[in-house]
Amino acid sequence: MRSLGFLRGTNRWKKTRPTAQQLRAAADLFAPRKPTPERAAVDDRQCRICGCTDERTCAGGCHWVAPGLCSRCAGAAA
């Protein structure tokens, strides 16, 4: 992997190799994030009545009105 670095006073670019620190920083940008309890609560949302999720919504669509309750089921319960 090569990158370009500017040579001072020459108006030229030279090819340089990234440092180990730069490589680690680049790898950290694309590494999968470790789940946190807050993120897990958002990722695992499921309606307690119909079982819909963020990926599999109710027919016609729905949204979250409360933790564990989608808008379609909240309307049906009212």
Secondary structure per residue as TSV (DSSP state, phi and psi in degrees):
chain	resnum	aa	ss	phi	psi
A	1	M	-	360.0	127.3
A	2	R	-	-124.1	150.8
A	3	S	E	-132.4	172.2
A	4	L	E	-104.6	140.1
A	5	G	E	-128.2	140.5
A	6	F	E	-82.4	129.1
A	7	L	E	-84.1	119.7
A	8	R	T	-66.3	135.4
A	9	G	T	78.6	4.2
A	10	T	T	-118.8	-10.3
A	11	N	T	57.1	31.1
A	12	R	E	-127.6	158.2
A	13	W	E	-108.2	142.0
A	14	K	E	-119.8	153.3
A	15	K	E	-83.1	129.7
A	16	T	E	-127.8	158.5
A	17	R	-	-95.8	138.4
A	18	P	-	-68.2	150.1
A	19	T	-	-77.3	165.7
A	20	A	H	-61.2	-37.2
A	21	Q	H	-64.2	-40.4
A	22	Q	H	-66.5	-38.6
A	23	L	H	-65.0	-42.2
A	24	R	H	-64.0	-40.6
A	25	A	H	-64.3	-40.9
A	26	A	H	-66.2	-39.9
A	27	A	H	-66.1	-35.8
A	28	D	H	-65.6	-29.4
A	29	L	H	-64.3	-33.4
A	30	F	H	-106.4	2.1
A	31	A	S	-72.9	143.6
A	32	P	-	-63.6	141.1
A	33	R	-	-76.6	141.4
A	34	K	-	-74.0	134.1
A	35	P	-	-68.1	136.2
A	36	T	-	-105.6	160.3
A	37	P	H	-57.1	-36.4
A	38	E	H	-67.3	-42.8
A	39	R	H	-69.7	-37.7
A	40	A	H	-63.1	-36.4
A	41	A	H	-65.2	-35.7
A	42	V	H	-76.6	-40.5
A	43	D	H	-68.8	-30.1
A	44	D	T	-103.7	24.8
A	45	R	-	-65.8	135.5
A	46	Q	B	-150.4	137.0
A	47	C	-	-70.4	133.9
A	48	R	T	-75.1	-15.4
A	49	I	T	-96.3	-55.8
A	50	C	T	-101.2	-16.7
A	51	G	-	84.8	10.2
A	52	C	-	-68.4	156.6
A	53	T	B	-130.6	-178.1
A	54	D	S	-64.4	-35.2
A	55	E	S	-82.8	-29.8
A	56	R	S	-125.2	92.2
A	57	T	-	-87.4	172.7
A	58	C	-	-66.1	158.6
A	59	A	T	-61.8	127.5
A	60	G	T	90.9	-7.1
A	61	G	-	90.4	155.9
A	62	C	-	-158.6	171.4
A	63	H	-	-143.5	169.3
A	64	W	E	-85.7	128.0
A	65	V	E	-107.1	-21.3
A	66	A	E	-158.7	161.3
A	67	P	T	-59.1	122.1
A	68	G	T	81.0	13.4
A	69	L	E	-143.2	121.4
A	70	C	E	-90.5	167.4
A	71	S	H	-66.5	-34.7
A	72	R	H	-65.4	-43.9
A	73	C	H	-73.2	-31.9
A	74	A	H	-66.4	-38.0
A	75	G	H	-68.7	-36.5
A	76	A	H	-72.2	-31.1
A	77	A	H	-77.0	-22.8
A	78	A	-	-79.5	360.0
